[in-house]
Amino acid sequence: MNGYKKTEDTIWVGRKSNQNLYMHEKVTCIDLKNEELKVDFSKKIAVLGYACDEGVKRNHGRTGAVKGPDNVRKMLGKLPNHLSDNTIFLDSGTIECLNGAMENTQAQLIETVAQLLQKNIFPIVLGGGHDMAYGHYNGIKKYLNSKEENKSIGIINFDAHFDLRSNEDGNNSGTPFYQISQDCKEADSHFNYLCLGIREDANTSVLFDTAKKFGVSYIERGRFNTHYLSSIAKEIRDFITSVDYIYVTIDLDGFSSAYAPGVSAASPMGFAPDIVLESLKLIIDSKKIISLDIAEMNPSYDIDNQTAKLAASLVHFVMHKL
């Protein structure tokens, strides 16, 4: 596993209770290269780092998200633990991008996500650029194919951007869902993509045309708030009903910079955490969610760890809601 490293226990620190009252006391760091994971029926959740912002660099964004995973871990470790005693919380290490070889990093992510799912572990991937979505999606797909299940995967993306740029000039953090759409076309399968929080000032007319061409469902940022919760809930439920599994990806740059200044493409015009939490409740309650990731955490531009704390709180919410 080139580019893979186990997480050092020292990353996970916080108040000491000796009673597992905090997440840093609950987590177990494992080495996927050397440890055999058992298949059992206990509930297991694992964070996995994707330390890569090569895609952001190629997309002419501001780099720094390569350091995102560990910052989220540090903030998550300080939060209180309310997980049941029979829930196992693992840190399964980090996949690092070596020498700008983003495609190799994505390939490693595919294998690792599939491995975790095969061991009955719910993966939460911490990024890193949004290029990880291509590897993450294909890891889920590889797992389902290994079970010979012809099941559909619906993508729900909380984001200001469609990330449907053509990869004609190469892959980057703006192309993952375009790449997935082309793979679906080649496999003669439906491209199931719902994007929540889209901003007109963050996507060109070409991207809106591409979304229409590919049958993408989306809710624009002006309507993505709790005032419209009833209609938003209906659209999310309708989308969930149309697929077998849900892969959730949260791009932190979709949030207003009032909440998330530490991202690759910050803007004050983004959405608020409350509508994301309400949406996540609906998705998790459906029992169809199979995996989740959080993208574009950029410590270089964070203020008082505000963005890392937001990301950690989102992970904490999902883990306990599961």
DOKE-683530 format. One record per residue (C-alpha): x, y, z; residue number from 1; residue in three letters; chain. Coordinates in steps of 0.2 Angstrom, whole numbers. Layout:
{c1=X	c2=Y	c3=Z	seq=NUM	type=Ala	mol=A}
...
end
This chain:
{c1=0	c2=0	c3=0	seq=1	type=Met	mol=A}
{c1=11	c2=14	c3=-6	seq=2	type=Asn	mol=A}
{c1=7	c2=31	c3=1	seq=3	type=Gly	mol=A}
{c1=-2	c2=23	c3=16	seq=4	type=Tyr	mol=A}
{c1=2	c2=27	c3=34	seq=5	type=Lys	mol=A}
{c1=-5	c2=22	c3=51	seq=6	type=Lys	mol=A}
{c1=-11	c2=37	c3=61	seq=7	type=Thr	mol=A}
{c1=-1	c2=40	c3=77	seq=8	type=Glu	mol=A}
{c1=-10	c2=39	c3=93	seq=9	type=Asp	mol=A}
{c1=-4	c2=56	c3=98	seq=10	type=Thr	mol=A}
{c1=-15	c2=64	c3=85	seq=11	type=Ile	mol=A}
{c1=-30	c2=59	c3=96	seq=12	type=Trp	mol=A}
{c1=-29	c2=70	c3=112	seq=13	type=Val	mol=A}
{c1=-41	c2=79	c3=124	seq=14	type=Gly	mol=A}
{c1=-48	c2=78	c3=142	seq=15	type=Arg	mol=A}
{c1=-44	c2=62	c3=151	seq=16	type=Lys	mol=A}
{c1=-58	c2=54	c3=160	seq=17	type=Ser	mol=A}
{c1=-52	c2=35	c3=160	seq=18	type=Asn	mol=A}
{c1=-71	c2=31	c3=156	seq=19	type=Gln	mol=A}
{c1=-71	c2=33	c3=137	seq=20	type=Asn	mol=A}
{c1=-81	c2=50	c3=139	seq=21	type=Leu	mol=A}
{c1=-72	c2=58	c3=125	seq=22	type=Tyr	mol=A}
{c1=-69	c2=52	c3=107	seq=23	type=Met	mol=A}
{c1=-50	c2=51	c3=109	seq=24	type=His	mol=A}
{c1=-53	c2=38	c3=122	seq=25	type=Glu	mol=A}
{c1=-65	c2=28	c3=111	seq=26	type=Lys	mol=A}
{c1=-54	c2=27	c3=95	seq=27	type=Val	mol=A}
{c1=-42	c2=13	c3=91	seq=28	type=Thr	mol=A}
{c1=-29	c2=17	c3=78	seq=29	type=Cys	mol=A}
{c1=-26	c2=2	c3=66	seq=30	type=Ile	mol=A}
{c1=-13	c2=-2	c3=53	seq=31	type=Asp	mol=A}
{c1=-22	c2=-9	c3=37	seq=32	type=Leu	mol=A}
{c1=-6	c2=-16	c3=31	seq=33	type=Lys	mol=A}
{c1=-2	c2=-27	c3=45	seq=34	type=Asn	mol=A}
{c1=-19	c2=-30	c3=55	seq=35	type=Glu	mol=A}
{c1=-32	c2=-43	c3=50	seq=36	type=Glu	mol=A}
{c1=-49	c2=-35	c3=52	seq=37	type=Leu	mol=A}
{c1=-62	c2=-47	c3=58	seq=38	type=Lys	mol=A}
{c1=-79	c2=-49	c3=50	seq=39	type=Val	mol=A}
{c1=-93	c2=-48	c3=64	seq=40	type=Asp	mol=A}
{c1=-109	c2=-41	c3=67	seq=41	type=Phe	mol=A}
{c1=-104	c2=-27	c3=79	seq=42	type=Ser	mol=A}
{c1=-106	c2=-9	c3=73	seq=43	type=Lys	mol=A}
{c1=-90	c2=-2	c3=67	seq=44	type=Lys	mol=A}
{c1=-86	c2=15	c3=60	seq=45	type=Ile	mol=A}
{c1=-69	c2=20	c3=53	seq=46	type=Ala	mol=A}
{c1=-61	c2=37	c3=48	seq=47	type=Val	mol=A}
{c1=-49	c2=36	c3=34	seq=48	type=Leu	mol=A}
{c1=-38	c2=51	c3=28	seq=49	type=Gly	mol=A}
{c1=-36	c2=56	c3=10	seq=50	type=Tyr	mol=A}
{c1=-21	c2=68	c3=11	seq=51	type=Ala	mol=A}
{c1=-21	c2=75	c3=-7	seq=52	type=Cys	mol=A}
{c1=-24	c2=92	c3=-14	seq=53	type=Asp	mol=A}
{c1=-16	c2=88	c3=-31	seq=54	type=Glu	mol=A}
{c1=-33	c2=89	c3=-39	seq=55	type=Gly	mol=A}
{c1=-36	c2=107	c3=-31	seq=56	type=Val	mol=A}
{c1=-19	c2=112	c3=-38	seq=57	type=Lys	mol=A}
{c1=-23	c2=106	c3=-55	seq=58	type=Arg	mol=A}
{c1=-40	c2=115	c3=-54	seq=59	type=Asn	mol=A}
{c1=-31	c2=132	c3=-50	seq=60	type=His	mol=A}
{c1=-37	c2=132	c3=-32	seq=61	type=Gly	mol=A}
{c1=-28	c2=137	c3=-16	seq=62	type=Arg	mol=A}
{c1=-19	c2=122	c3=-9	seq=63	type=Thr	mol=A}
{c1=-17	c2=116	c3=9	seq=64	type=Gly	mol=A}
{c1=-31	c2=103	c3=10	seq=65	type=Ala	mol=A}
{c1=-18	c2=89	c3=10	seq=66	type=Val	mol=A}
{c1=-16	c2=93	c3=29	seq=67	type=Lys	mol=A}
{c1=-35	c2=93	c3=32	seq=68	type=Gly	mol=A}
{c1=-37	c2=75	c3=39	seq=69	type=Pro	mol=A}
{c1=-26	c2=77	c3=54	seq=70	type=Asp	mol=A}
{c1=-34	c2=93	c3=59	seq=71	type=Asn	mol=A}
{c1=-51	c2=86	c3=59	seq=72	type=Val	mol=A}
{c1=-45	c2=71	c3=69	seq=73	type=Arg	mol=A}
{c1=-38	c2=83	c3=82	seq=74	type=Lys	mol=A}
{c1=-55	c2=92	c3=84	seq=75	type=Met	mol=A}
{c1=-65	c2=76	c3=84	seq=76	type=Leu	mol=A}
{c1=-54	c2=69	c3=98	seq=77	type=Gly	mol=A}
{c1=-59	c2=82	c3=110	seq=78	type=Lys	mol=A}
{c1=-78	c2=80	c3=108	seq=79	type=Leu	mol=A}
{c1=-89	c2=69	c3=120	seq=80	type=Pro	mol=A}
{c1=-92	c2=51	c3=116	seq=81	type=Asn	mol=A}
{c1=-110	c2=45	c3=117	seq=82	type=His	mol=A}
{c1=-107	c2=29	c3=106	seq=83	type=Leu	mol=A}
{c1=-113	c2=13	c3=114	seq=84	type=Ser	mol=A}
{c1=-101	c2=1	c3=121	seq=85	type=Asp	mol=A}
{c1=-103	c2=-11	c3=107	seq=86	type=Asn	mol=A}
{c1=-99	c2=2	c3=94	seq=87	type=Thr	mol=A}
{c1=-81	c2=0	c3=88	seq=88	type=Ile	mol=A}
{c1=-73	c2=17	c3=82	seq=89	type=Phe	mol=A}
{c1=-57	c2=15	c3=72	seq=90	type=Leu	mol=A}
{c1=-45	c2=26	c3=64	seq=91	type=Asp	mol=A}
{c1=-39	c2=16	c3=48	seq=92	type=Ser	mol=A}
{c1=-25	c2=28	c3=44	seq=93	type=Gly	mol=A}
{c1=-22	c2=40	c3=29	seq=94	type=Thr	mol=A}
{c1=-18	c2=38	c3=10	seq=95	type=Ile	mol=A}
{c1=-5	c2=51	c3=5	seq=96	type=Glu	mol=A}
{c1=-3	c2=57	c3=-13	seq=97	type=Cys	mol=A}
{c1=15	c2=54	c3=-18	seq=98	type=Leu	mol=A}
{c1=24	c2=65	c3=-31	seq=99	type=Asn	mol=A}
{c1=8	c2=72	c3=-37	seq=100	type=Gly	mol=A}
{c1=1	c2=55	c3=-43	seq=101	type=Ala	mol=A}
{c1=-17	c2=59	c3=-39	seq=102	type=Met	mol=A}
{c1=-24	c2=45	c3=-49	seq=103	type=Glu	mol=A}
{c1=-13	c2=32	c3=-39	seq=104	type=Asn	mol=A}
{c1=-20	c2=39	c3=-23	seq=105	type=Thr	mol=A}
{c1=-38	c2=38	c3=-30	seq=106	type=Gln	mol=A}
{c1=-34	c2=20	c3=-35	seq=107	type=Ala	mol=A}
{c1=-28	c2=16	c3=-17	seq=108	type=Gln	mol=A}
{c1=-44	c2=24	c3=-10	seq=109	type=Leu	mol=A}
{c1=-54	c2=13	c3=-21	seq=110	type=Ile	mol=A}
{c1=-46	c2=-3	c3=-13	seq=111	type=Glu	mol=A}
{c1=-46	c2=4	c3=4	seq=112	type=Thr	mol=A}
{c1=-65	c2=9	c3=4	seq=113	type=Val	mol=A}
{c1=-70	c2=-8	c3=-3	seq=114	type=Ala	mol=A}
{c1=-59	c2=-17	c3=10	seq=115	type=Gln	mol=A}
{c1=-68	c2=-7	c3=24	seq=116	type=Leu	mol=A}
{c1=-85	c2=-11	c3=18	seq=117	type=Leu	mol=A}
{c1=-81	c2=-29	c3=15	seq=118	type=Gln	mol=A}
{c1=-77	c2=-30	c3=34	seq=119	type=Lys	mol=A}
{c1=-94	c2=-22	c3=39	seq=120	type=Asn	mol=A}
{c1=-86	c2=-6	c3=43	seq=121	type=Ile	mol=A}
{c1=-94	c2=11	c3=39	seq=122	type=Phe	mol=A}
{c1=-81	c2=22	c3=31	seq=123	type=Pro	mol=A}
{c1=-80	c2=41	c3=34	seq=124	type=Ile	mol=A}
{c1=-66	c2=48	c3=23	seq=125	type=Val	mol=A}
{c1=-58	c2=65	c3=28	seq=126	type=Leu	mol=A}
{c1=-50	c2=75	c3=14	seq=127	type=Gly	mol=A}
{c1=-41	c2=82	c3=5	seq=128	type=Gly	mol=A}
{c1=-48	c2=88	c3=-11	seq=129	type=Gly	mol=A}
{c1=-65	c2=83	c3=-19	seq=130	type=His	mol=A}
{c1=-56	c2=73	c3=-32	seq=131	type=Asp	mol=A}
{c1=-57	c2=59	c3=-18	seq=132	type=Met	mol=A}
{c1=-76	c2=57	c3=-23	seq=133	type=Ala	mol=A}
{c1=-71	c2=48	c3=-39	seq=134	type=Tyr	mol=A}
{c1=-61	c2=35	c3=-29	seq=135	type=Gly	mol=A}
{c1=-73	c2=34	c3=-15	seq=136	type=His	mol=A}
{c1=-88	c2=31	c3=-27	seq=137	type=Tyr	mol=A}
{c1=-78	c2=17	c3=-36	seq=138	type=Asn	mol=A}
{c1=-73	c2=9	c3=-19	seq=139	type=Gly	mol=A}
{c1=-92	c2=7	c3=-15	seq=140	type=Ile	mol=A}
{c1=-95	c2=1	c3=-33	seq=141	type=Lys	mol=A}
{c1=-81	c2=-12	c3=-31	seq=142	type=Lys	mol=A}
{c1=-88	c2=-18	c3=-15	seq=143	type=Tyr	mol=A}
{c1=-105	c2=-20	c3=-22	seq=144	type=Leu	mol=A}
{c1=-98	c2=-29	c3=-37	seq=145	type=Asn	mol=A}
{c1=-89	c2=-41	c3=-26	seq=146	type=Ser	mol=A}
{c1=-105	c2=-46	c3=-19	seq=147	type=Lys	mol=A}
{c1=-112	c2=-48	c3=-36	seq=148	type=Glu	mol=A}
{c1=-126	c2=-35	c3=-32	seq=149	type=Glu	mol=A}
{c1=-133	c2=-26	c3=-46	seq=150	type=Asn	mol=A}
{c1=-137	c2=-11	c3=-35	seq=151	type=Lys	mol=A}
{c1=-139	c2=7	c3=-39	seq=152	type=Ser	mol=A}
{c1=-129	c2=21	c3=-30	seq=153	type=Ile	mol=A}
{c1=-136	c2=38	c3=-27	seq=154	type=Gly	mol=A}
{c1=-124	c2=52	c3=-24	seq=155	type=Ile	mol=A}
{c1=-129	c2=66	c3=-13	seq=156	type=Ile	mol=A}
{c1=-117	c2=81	c3=-13	seq=157	type=Asn	mol=A}
{c1=-118	c2=96	c3=-1	seq=158	type=Phe	mol=A}
{c1=-108	c2=108	c3=-12	seq=159	type=Asp	mol=A}
{c1=-108	c2=125	c3=-20	seq=160	type=Ala	mol=A}
{c1=-101	c2=117	c3=-36	seq=161	type=His	mol=A}
{c1=-107	c2=104	c3=-47	seq=162	type=Phe	mol=A}
{c1=-89	c2=97	c3=-50	seq=163	type=Asp	mol=A}
{c1=-95	c2=92	c3=-67	seq=164	type=Leu	mol=A}
{c1=-80	c2=100	c3=-77	seq=165	type=Arg	mol=A}
{c1=-75	c2=90	c3=-92	seq=166	type=Ser	mol=A}
{c1=-58	c2=80	c3=-89	seq=167	type=Asn	mol=A}
{c1=-53	c2=82	c3=-107	seq=168	type=Glu	mol=A}
{c1=-38	c2=91	c3=-101	seq=169	type=Asp	mol=A}
{c1=-35	c2=80	c3=-86	seq=170	type=Gly	mol=A}
{c1=-43	c2=75	c3=-70	seq=171	type=Asn	mol=A}
{c1=-44	c2=87	c3=-55	seq=172	type=Asn	mol=A}
{c1=-55	c2=92	c3=-40	seq=173	type=Ser	mol=A}
{c1=-68	c2=99	c3=-52	seq=174	type=Gly	mol=A}
{c1=-70	c2=83	c3=-63	seq=175	type=Thr	mol=A}
{c1=-75	c2=69	c3=-51	seq=176	type=Pro	mol=A}
{c1=-94	c2=68	c3=-55	seq=177	type=Phe	mol=A}
{c1=-91	c2=71	c3=-73	seq=178	type=Tyr	mol=A}
{c1=-79	c2=56	c3=-73	seq=179	type=Gln	mol=A}
{c1=-92	c2=46	c3=-64	seq=180	type=Ile	mol=A}
{c1=-106	c2=51	c3=-76	seq=181	type=Ser	mol=A}
{c1=-95	c2=45	c3=-91	seq=182	type=Gln	mol=A}
{c1=-92	c2=28	c3=-82	seq=183	type=Asp	mol=A}
{c1=-110	c2=26	c3=-80	seq=184	type=Cys	mol=A}
{c1=-113	c2=30	c3=-98	seq=185	type=Lys	mol=A}
{c1=-100	c2=17	c3=-103	seq=186	type=Glu	mol=A}
{c1=-108	c2=4	c3=-92	seq=187	type=Ala	mol=A}
{c1=-126	c2=9	c3=-98	seq=188	type=Asp	mol=A}
{c1=-131	c2=13	c3=-80	seq=189	type=Ser	mol=A}
{c1=-140	c2=28	c3=-74	seq=190	type=His	mol=A}
{c1=-130	c2=43	c3=-66	seq=191	type=Phe	mol=A}
{c1=-139	c2=46	c3=-50	seq=192	type=Asn	mol=A}
{c1=-133	c2=63	c3=-43	seq=193	type=Tyr	mol=A}
{c1=-142	c2=76	c3=-32	seq=194	type=Leu	mol=A}
{c1=-132	c2=92	c3=-27	seq=195	type=Cys	mol=A}
{c1=-138	c2=103	c3=-13	seq=196	type=Leu	mol=A}
{c1=-133	c2=121	c3=-11	seq=197	type=Gly	mol=A}
{c1=-128	c2=125	c3=-29	seq=198	type=Ile	mol=A}
{c1=-123	c2=143	c3=-32	seq=199	type=Arg	mol=A}
{c1=-125	c2=152	c3=-48	seq=200	type=Glu	mol=A}
{c1=-110	c2=163	c3=-44	seq=201	type=Asp	mol=A}
{c1=-99	c2=147	c3=-43	seq=202	type=Ala	mol=A}
{c1=-104	c2=138	c3=-59	seq=203	type=Asn	mol=A}
{c1=-103	c2=143	c3=-77	seq=204	type=Thr	mol=A}
{c1=-118	c2=142	c3=-89	seq=205	type=Ser	mol=A}
{c1=-108	c2=127	c3=-97	seq=206	type=Val	mol=A}
{c1=-109	c2=118	c3=-80	seq=207	type=Leu	mol=A}
{c1=-128	c2=121	c3=-78	seq=208	type=Phe	mol=A}
{c1=-130	c2=114	c3=-96	seq=209	type=Asp	mol=A}
{c1=-120	c2=99	c3=-92	seq=210	type=Thr	mol=A}
{c1=-131	c2=96	c3=-76	seq=211	type=Ala	mol=A}
{c1=-146	c2=97	c3=-87	seq=212	type=Lys	mol=A}
{c1=-139	c2=86	c3=-100	seq=213	type=Lys	mol=A}
{c1=-134	c2=72	c3=-87	seq=214	type=Phe	mol=A}
{c1=-151	c2=73	c3=-78	seq=215	type=Gly	mol=A}
{c1=-143	c2=80	c3=-62	seq=216	type=Val	mol=A}
{c1=-155	c2=85	c3=-48	seq=217	type=Ser	mol=A}
{c1=-150	c2=100	c3=-38	seq=218	type=Tyr	mol=A}
{c1=-157	c2=113	c3=-26	seq=219	type=Ile	mol=A}
{c1=-149	c2=131	c3=-27	seq=220	type=Glu	mol=A}
{c1=-142	c2=139	c3=-12	seq=221	type=Arg	mol=A}
{c1=-156	c2=152	c3=-11	seq=222	type=Gly	mol=A}
{c1=-168	c2=139	c3=-8	seq=223	type=Arg	mol=A}
{c1=-157	c2=127	c3=3	seq=224	type=Phe	mol=A}
{c1=-161	c2=133	c3=20	seq=225	type=Asn	mol=A}
{c1=-173	c2=128	c3=34	seq=226	type=Thr	mol=A}
{c1=-187	c2=140	c3=27	seq=227	type=His	mol=A}
{c1=-189	c2=127	c3=13	seq=228	type=Tyr	mol=A}
{c1=-187	c2=112	c3=24	seq=229	type=Leu	mol=A}
{c1=-203	c2=103	c3=19	seq=230	type=Ser	mol=A}
{c1=-200	c2=104	c3=0	seq=231	type=Ser	mol=A}
{c1=-181	c2=100	c3=2	seq=232	type=Ile	mol=A}
{c1=-186	c2=85	c3=12	seq=233	type=Ala	mol=A}
{c1=-198	c2=79	c3=-1	seq=234	type=Lys	mol=A}
{c1=-184	c2=81	c3=-15	seq=235	type=Glu	mol=A}
{c1=-172	c2=71	c3=-4	seq=236	type=Ile	mol=A}
{c1=-184	c2=57	c3=0	seq=237	type=Arg	mol=A}
{c1=-189	c2=56	c3=-19	seq=238	type=Asp	mol=A}
{c1=-171	c2=54	c3=-24	seq=239	type=Phe	mol=A}
{c1=-167	c2=41	c3=-10	seq=240	type=Ile	mol=A}
{c1=-182	c2=31	c3=-15	seq=241	type=Thr	mol=A}
{c1=-175	c2=30	c3=-33	seq=242	type=Ser	mol=A}
{c1=-159	c2=21	c3=-28	seq=243	type=Val	mol=A}
{c1=-153	c2=7	c3=-17	seq=244	type=Asp	mol=A}
{c1=-138	c2=15	c3=-8	seq=245	type=Tyr	mol=A}
{c1=-133	c2=33	c3=-4	seq=246	type=Ile	mol=A}
{c1=-116	c2=39	c3=-4	seq=247	type=Tyr	mol=A}
{c1=-115	c2=56	c3=4	seq=248	type=Val	mol=A}
{c1=-101	c2=69	c3=1	seq=249	type=Thr	mol=A}
{c1=-99	c2=85	c3=10	seq=250	type=Ile	mol=A}
{c1=-89	c2=99	c3=2	seq=251	type=Asp	mol=A}
{c1=-85	c2=111	c3=16	seq=252	type=Leu	mol=A}
{c1=-83	c2=126	c3=3	seq=253	type=Asp	mol=A}
{c1=-102	c2=124	c3=1	seq=254	type=Gly	mol=A}
{c1=-104	c2=132	c3=18	seq=255	type=Phe	mol=A}
{c1=-103	c2=151	c3=21	seq=256	type=Ser	mol=A}
{c1=-86	c2=157	c3=25	seq=257	type=Ser	mol=A}
{c1=-94	c2=163	c3=41	seq=258	type=Ala	mol=A}
{c1=-94	c2=145	c3=46	seq=259	type=Tyr	mol=A}
{c1=-80	c2=138	c3=35	seq=260	type=Ala	mol=A}
{c1=-66	c2=150	c3=31	seq=261	type=Pro	mol=A}
{c1=-53	c2=136	c3=30	seq=262	type=Gly	mol=A}
{c1=-57	c2=129	c3=13	seq=263	type=Val	mol=A}
{c1=-50	c2=129	c3=-5	seq=264	type=Ser	mol=A}
{c1=-63	c2=140	c3=-12	seq=265	type=Ala	mol=A}
{c1=-71	c2=151	c3=2	seq=266	type=Ala	mol=A}
{c1=-87	c2=162	c3=0	seq=267	type=Ser	mol=A}
{c1=-98	c2=171	c3=12	seq=268	type=Pro	mol=A}
{c1=-113	c2=166	c3=0	seq=269	type=Met	mol=A}
{c1=-114	c2=148	c3=6	seq=270	type=Gly	mol=A}
{c1=-127	c2=138	c3=16	seq=271	type=Phe	mol=A}
{c1=-128	c2=136	c3=35	seq=272	type=Ala	mol=A}
{c1=-125	c2=120	c3=45	seq=273	type=Pro	mol=A}
{c1=-143	c2=118	c3=51	seq=274	type=Asp	mol=A}
{c1=-150	c2=114	c3=34	seq=275	type=Ile	mol=A}
{c1=-136	c2=101	c3=32	seq=276	type=Val	mol=A}
{c1=-140	c2=93	c3=49	seq=277	type=Leu	mol=A}
{c1=-158	c2=92	c3=45	seq=278	type=Glu	mol=A}
{c1=-154	c2=84	c3=28	seq=279	type=Ser	mol=A}
{c1=-142	c2=72	c3=35	seq=280	type=Leu	mol=A}
{c1=-156	c2=66	c3=47	seq=281	type=Lys	mol=A}
{c1=-167	c2=62	c3=33	seq=282	type=Leu	mol=A}
{c1=-153	c2=52	c3=23	seq=283	type=Ile	mol=A}
{c1=-147	c2=42	c3=38	seq=284	type=Ile	mol=A}
{c1=-165	c2=38	c3=44	seq=285	type=Asp	mol=A}
{c1=-168	c2=30	c3=27	seq=286	type=Ser	mol=A}
{c1=-155	c2=16	c3=31	seq=287	type=Lys	mol=A}
{c1=-148	c2=17	c3=14	seq=288	type=Lys	mol=A}
{c1=-132	c2=27	c3=17	seq=289	type=Ile	mol=A}
{c1=-117	c2=16	c3=14	seq=290	type=Ile	mol=A}
{c1=-102	c2=29	c3=16	seq=291	type=Ser	mol=A}
{c1=-98	c2=47	c3=18	seq=292	type=Leu	mol=A}
{c1=-84	c2=59	c3=16	seq=293	type=Asp	mol=A}
{c1=-79	c2=77	c3=20	seq=294	type=Ile	mol=A}
{c1=-69	c2=87	c3=7	seq=295	type=Ala	mol=A}
{c1=-59	c2=102	c3=5	seq=296	type=Glu	mol=A}
{c1=-53	c2=105	c3=24	seq=297	type=Met	mol=A}
{c1=-39	c2=118	c3=22	seq=298	type=Asn	mol=A}
{c1=-30	c2=122	c3=38	seq=299	type=Pro	mol=A}
{c1=-19	c2=135	c3=30	seq=300	type=Ser	mol=A}
{c1=-34	c2=147	c3=29	seq=301	type=Tyr	mol=A}
{c1=-44	c2=141	c3=44	seq=302	type=Asp	mol=A}
{c1=-47	c2=153	c3=59	seq=303	type=Ile	mol=A}
{c1=-46	c2=147	c3=76	seq=304	type=Asp	mol=A}
{c1=-49	c2=129	c3=69	seq=305	type=Asn	mol=A}
{c1=-67	c2=134	c3=65	seq=306	type=Gln	mol=A}
{c1=-68	c2=124	c3=49	seq=307	type=Thr	mol=A}
{c1=-60	c2=109	c3=57	seq=308	type=Ala	mol=A}
{c1=-72	c2=110	c3=72	seq=309	type=Lys	mol=A}
{c1=-87	c2=111	c3=59	seq=310	type=Leu	mol=A}
{c1=-80	c2=96	c3=50	seq=311	type=Ala	mol=A}
{c1=-78	c2=86	c3=67	seq=312	type=Ala	mol=A}
{c1=-95	c2=91	c3=73	seq=313	type=Ser	mol=A}
{c1=-102	c2=84	c3=56	seq=314	type=Leu	mol=A}
{c1=-93	c2=68	c3=58	seq=315	type=Val	mol=A}
{c1=-98	c2=67	c3=76	seq=316	type=His	mol=A}
{c1=-116	c2=70	c3=72	seq=317	type=Phe	mol=A}
{c1=-116	c2=56	c3=58	seq=318	type=Val	mol=A}
{c1=-107	c2=43	c3=69	seq=319	type=Met	mol=A}
{c1=-120	c2=45	c3=83	seq=320	type=His	mol=A}
{c1=-135	c2=46	c3=72	seq=321	type=Lys	mol=A}
{c1=-130	c2=30	c3=63	seq=322	type=Leu	mol=A}
end
